[in-house]
């Protein structure tokens, strides 16, 4: 993973910004902020409807998107929270019926977090308009263009994951 200094060295000169080209850094920043704001609005609405904190919804997304079994320790690292804060989050999610804790049979100390099927269905219903909007936006692009968009979003995720949170 590249350090912040290494990433800064790779940033090309912002020549296009001066020309006002639609691909300049400012144009990307504005569009990413707007999209992030709209997604956050939906996430906060879901959290409020479900009696959850927005961080709880981030935890649910992490559990849903995990490549392998999610543990409280992995969740703590992913969210950048303390052990106590993750325990409180997991407790809230379990009480609300969103997740279930499952102890591994080989080592009972290991706990895996699983998204509950009923909760997954509720989230799917709530976020259906987001899925429909995504489908409508995708329909405006060719497969080749979508491939580039996915590469860009993947690269952004990689770059952002390498930036430490302030105070860590």
Secondary structure, DSSP 8 states (H G I E B T S, - for coil): ---HHHHHHH----HHHHHT-TTSHHHHHHHHHHHHHHHHHHHHHHHHHHT--HHHHHHHHHHHH-SS-B-HHHHHHHHT--HHHHHHHHHHHHHTTSEEEEE-SS-TT-EEEEE-HHHHHHHHHHTHHHHHHHHHHHTTS-HHHHHHHHHHHHHHHHHHHTS--TT-
